[in-house]
Amino acid sequence: MDQFGIRDVFDIAIVALLLFYLYRIMKESGTINIFFGVLSFIAVWLITSQILELKLIGSILDQFMGIGLLVLVILFQEQIKRFLVELGDHKRWRFLKALFRHDKKQEQADTRKYVLPIVYACMNMSKTKTGALIVIRQELSLESYEQSGDIIDADINSRLIENIFFKNSPLHDGAMIIDHDRIRSAGCILPVSHDRNIPRSLGLRHRSALGISQATDAFAIVVSEETGLISVAHRGTLTQRLSSTDLEHRLSQIMAGEA
């Protein structure tokens, strides 16, 4: 019998880490029950086929395992893509990025130039209780969501943002998508979260913001039409009642790639 050594510990640690990442991503996307269901099926397969060596049921489950892997890849391609993006996320290797950062002050100035118009627009819309939903792209592409609305491709401008979400504007009901330093499109349709933990008092904008944050790594800002309160959704978590300072801080981190 082989001895249990450091290689086995390393092997178990890697598997545990991968399972943890999968658990976190599927919990954020609202598919955690499927995650536990797949784990249960694998456990039954291991017990019947590998431990008890039941040939008939083992062979049947072997066939399901072969087909099931392909089905899971098709069903959860977005979660798998997000998992791979998070695994290679540049924020996890920021010490390498710091080696090649030549002018940090200039980078902060550029970030602030894009952040302030968004903050000003959100604060003005908050005062007038103008509903808004702004999505800021990070690593994962939002092209399919951009195509669901009207392409704008304009500089980030607070007055333009406010005019788009003005209640008589034809684009005010959809979401605005910002990619780096450009407003790419408006009136976009986003996936709606079906998370049961969302308070019933929150409407479609909040559910859409949470939905896009669960499906991608995007950062979403919501201005409530009923209360004027500002909320943000990121990585499947909704944070409510943000002040202008809080919003500016979060946006600066997002734009600088530090969140």
C-alpha positions as CSV (number, residue, x, y, z in Angstrom):
1,M,0.0,0.0,0.0
2,D,1.4,3.4,-1.0
3,Q,2.2,5.8,1.8
4,F,0.3,9.1,2.1
5,G,2.8,11.8,1.3
6,I,3.2,15.5,0.4
7,R,2.1,14.8,-3.2
8,D,-1.2,13.6,-2.0
9,V,-1.7,16.6,0.3
10,F,-0.9,18.9,-2.7
11,D,-3.3,17.0,-4.9
12,I,-6.2,17.3,-2.3
13,A,-5.4,21.0,-1.8
14,I,-5.7,21.7,-5.6
15,V,-9.0,19.8,-5.8
16,A,-10.4,21.6,-2.7
17,L,-9.4,25.0,-4.2
18,L,-11.1,24.3,-7.5
19,L,-14.2,23.1,-5.7
20,F,-14.2,26.2,-3.6
21,Y,-14.0,28.5,-6.6
22,L,-16.8,26.6,-8.4
23,Y,-19.0,26.8,-5.2
24,R,-18.5,30.5,-4.9
25,I,-19.2,31.3,-8.6
26,M,-22.3,29.0,-8.7
27,K,-23.6,30.5,-5.4
28,E,-23.3,34.0,-6.8
29,S,-25.1,32.9,-10.0
30,G,-27.9,31.3,-8.1
31,T,-27.2,27.7,-9.3
32,I,-25.8,26.4,-6.0
33,N,-28.4,23.6,-5.8
34,I,-27.2,22.2,-9.1
35,F,-23.6,22.3,-7.7
36,F,-24.7,20.1,-4.8
37,G,-26.7,17.9,-7.1
38,V,-23.6,17.3,-9.3
39,L,-21.4,16.6,-6.2
40,S,-24.0,14.1,-4.9
41,F,-24.1,12.3,-8.3
42,I,-20.3,12.1,-8.4
43,A,-20.2,10.7,-4.8
44,V,-22.8,8.0,-5.7
45,W,-20.7,7.1,-8.8
46,L,-17.5,6.8,-6.8
47,I,-19.1,4.7,-4.1
48,T,-20.9,2.3,-6.5
49,S,-18.3,2.0,-9.3
50,Q,-14.9,2.5,-7.5
51,I,-15.5,1.4,-3.9
52,L,-18.3,-1.3,-4.0
53,E,-17.4,-2.2,-7.6
54,L,-21.0,-2.9,-8.6
55,K,-20.6,-3.7,-12.3
56,L,-24.1,-3.1,-13.7
57,I,-24.9,0.2,-11.9
58,G,-21.3,1.3,-12.3
59,S,-21.3,0.8,-16.1
60,I,-24.6,2.8,-16.3
61,L,-23.3,5.6,-14.2
62,D,-20.0,5.6,-16.3
63,Q,-22.1,6.3,-19.4
64,F,-23.9,9.2,-17.6
65,M,-20.5,10.6,-16.5
66,G,-19.2,10.7,-20.0
67,I,-22.3,12.4,-21.4
68,G,-22.9,14.5,-18.3
69,L,-19.6,16.3,-18.6
70,L,-20.4,17.5,-22.1
71,V,-23.9,18.6,-20.9
72,L,-22.5,20.5,-18.0
73,V,-20.0,22.3,-20.2
74,I,-22.9,23.4,-22.5
75,L,-25.2,24.4,-19.7
76,F,-22.7,26.3,-17.6
77,Q,-20.4,27.8,-20.3
78,E,-20.8,31.3,-18.8
79,Q,-19.9,30.1,-15.3
80,I,-16.9,28.1,-16.7
81,K,-15.8,31.2,-18.7
82,R,-16.1,33.3,-15.5
83,F,-14.2,30.8,-13.5
84,L,-11.3,30.8,-16.0
85,V,-11.3,34.6,-16.1
86,E,-11.2,34.8,-12.3
87,L,-8.4,32.2,-12.2
88,G,-6.2,34.3,-14.4
89,D,-7.5,37.7,-13.2
90,H,-4.8,40.3,-13.4
91,K,-5.9,41.5,-9.9
92,R,-4.5,38.3,-8.5
93,W,-1.1,39.1,-10.0
94,R,-1.1,42.8,-9.2
95,F,2.5,42.6,-7.9
96,L,3.6,41.9,-11.5
97,K,1.5,44.8,-12.7
98,A,3.2,47.1,-10.2
99,L,6.6,46.3,-11.7
100,F,5.5,47.8,-15.1
101,R,3.5,50.7,-13.8
102,H,5.5,53.8,-14.7
103,D,3.3,56.7,-13.7
104,K,0.8,55.9,-11.0
105,K,-0.3,59.6,-10.5
106,Q,-1.1,59.9,-14.2
107,E,-3.1,56.7,-14.1
108,Q,-5.1,57.9,-11.0
109,A,-5.8,61.2,-12.8
110,D,-7.1,59.4,-15.9
111,T,-9.3,57.2,-13.7
112,R,-10.7,60.2,-11.9
113,K,-11.5,61.9,-15.2
114,Y,-13.9,59.0,-16.1
115,V,-15.2,58.4,-12.6
116,L,-16.4,61.9,-11.7
117,P,-18.9,62.3,-14.6
118,I,-20.6,59.0,-13.6
119,V,-20.7,60.0,-9.9
120,Y,-22.1,63.5,-10.7
121,A,-24.8,62.0,-13.0
122,C,-25.8,59.5,-10.4
123,M,-26.0,62.1,-7.6
124,N,-28.1,64.4,-9.8
125,M,-30.5,61.6,-10.8
126,S,-30.7,60.5,-7.2
127,K,-31.9,64.0,-6.2
128,T,-34.6,64.0,-8.9
129,K,-35.4,60.3,-8.4
130,T,-34.6,59.5,-12.0
131,G,-34.3,55.7,-12.4
132,A,-31.0,54.5,-13.9
133,L,-29.0,51.4,-14.5
134,I,-25.3,51.7,-15.5
135,V,-23.1,48.7,-16.2
136,I,-19.3,49.0,-16.3
137,R,-17.5,46.2,-18.1
138,Q,-14.4,44.6,-16.6
139,E,-12.8,41.5,-18.1
140,L,-15.7,39.5,-19.6
141,S,-17.1,40.8,-22.8
142,L,-20.6,42.4,-22.7
143,E,-21.0,42.6,-26.5
144,S,-24.1,40.4,-26.6
145,Y,-25.8,42.7,-24.1
146,E,-24.6,45.8,-26.0
147,Q,-26.2,44.6,-29.2
148,S,-29.6,44.3,-27.4
149,G,-29.7,48.1,-27.1
150,D,-28.8,51.1,-29.3
151,I,-25.1,51.7,-30.0
152,I,-23.9,55.1,-28.8
153,D,-20.1,54.9,-28.6
154,A,-19.6,58.3,-26.9
155,D,-17.3,59.9,-24.4
156,I,-18.4,59.5,-20.7
157,N,-20.3,62.7,-20.0
158,S,-22.6,63.4,-17.0
159,R,-25.1,65.5,-19.0
160,L,-25.4,62.7,-21.7
161,I,-25.9,60.1,-19.0
162,E,-28.7,62.2,-17.4
163,N,-30.4,62.8,-20.7
164,I,-30.4,59.2,-21.6
165,F,-32.1,58.2,-18.4
166,F,-34.6,61.2,-18.5
167,K,-38.1,59.7,-18.1
168,N,-39.2,60.9,-21.6
169,S,-36.1,59.4,-23.3
170,P,-36.8,56.3,-25.4
171,L,-33.7,54.6,-23.8
172,H,-34.4,55.3,-20.2
173,D,-35.9,51.9,-19.4
174,G,-32.9,49.9,-20.4
175,A,-29.3,49.7,-19.1
176,M,-26.3,51.7,-20.2
177,I,-23.1,49.9,-20.8
178,I,-19.7,51.6,-20.3
179,D,-16.6,50.0,-21.6
180,H,-13.4,51.6,-20.3
181,D,-13.7,55.3,-21.2
182,R,-16.7,55.0,-23.6
183,I,-20.4,54.8,-23.3
184,R,-21.0,51.9,-25.7
185,S,-24.7,51.5,-25.7
186,A,-28.0,52.3,-23.9
187,G,-31.4,50.7,-23.7
188,C,-29.8,47.3,-23.2
189,I,-31.6,44.2,-21.9
190,L,-29.9,42.4,-19.0
191,P,-30.5,39.0,-17.4
192,V,-32.7,39.2,-14.4
193,S,-31.7,37.5,-11.1
194,H,-34.1,35.1,-9.6
195,D,-32.4,35.1,-6.2
196,R,-35.0,34.6,-3.5
197,N,-33.0,36.7,-1.0
198,I,-33.7,39.9,-2.9
199,P,-36.1,42.1,-0.9
200,R,-39.5,42.4,-2.6
201,S,-39.3,46.2,-2.4
202,L,-36.6,46.2,-5.0
203,G,-37.7,46.4,-8.6
204,L,-36.6,45.2,-12.0
205,R,-33.5,47.5,-12.2
206,H,-32.0,46.0,-9.0
207,R,-32.7,42.5,-10.2
208,S,-31.1,43.2,-13.5
209,A,-28.1,44.7,-11.9
210,L,-27.7,41.7,-9.7
211,G,-28.3,39.4,-12.7
212,I,-25.5,40.9,-14.8
213,S,-23.2,40.8,-11.8
214,Q,-24.0,37.0,-11.4
215,A,-23.6,36.2,-15.1
216,T,-20.4,38.3,-15.6
217,D,-17.8,40.2,-13.7
218,A,-19.3,43.6,-14.5
219,F,-20.0,46.3,-12.0
220,A,-23.6,47.7,-12.0
221,I,-25.0,50.9,-10.5
222,V,-28.7,51.4,-9.8
223,V,-30.5,54.7,-9.0
224,S,-33.9,53.9,-7.6
225,E,-36.9,55.7,-9.3
226,E,-38.9,55.3,-6.1
227,T,-36.5,56.4,-3.4
228,G,-33.5,58.0,-5.3
229,L,-31.1,55.7,-3.4
230,I,-28.0,54.4,-5.1
231,S,-27.0,50.8,-5.1
232,V,-24.2,48.8,-6.7
233,A,-24.0,45.1,-7.7
234,H,-20.7,43.3,-8.1
235,R,-19.8,39.6,-8.1
236,G,-23.3,38.6,-7.1
237,T,-23.6,41.0,-4.1
238,L,-25.9,44.0,-4.0
239,T,-24.9,46.9,-1.8
240,Q,-27.5,49.6,-1.1
241,R,-27.6,53.2,0.2
242,L,-24.3,54.4,-1.1
243,S,-23.2,58.0,-0.6
244,S,-21.4,59.9,-3.3
245,T,-18.0,59.3,-1.5
246,D,-18.7,55.6,-1.4
247,L,-19.7,55.4,-5.0
248,E,-16.6,57.4,-6.1
249,H,-14.4,55.1,-4.1
250,R,-15.9,51.9,-5.5
251,L,-15.8,53.3,-9.1
252,S,-12.2,54.4,-8.7
253,Q,-11.2,50.9,-7.7
254,I,-13.2,49.3,-10.6
255,M,-11.8,51.7,-13.2
256,A,-8.3,51.2,-11.9
257,G,-8.7,47.4,-11.9
258,E,-8.2,47.1,-8.1
259,A,-11.6,45.6,-7.1
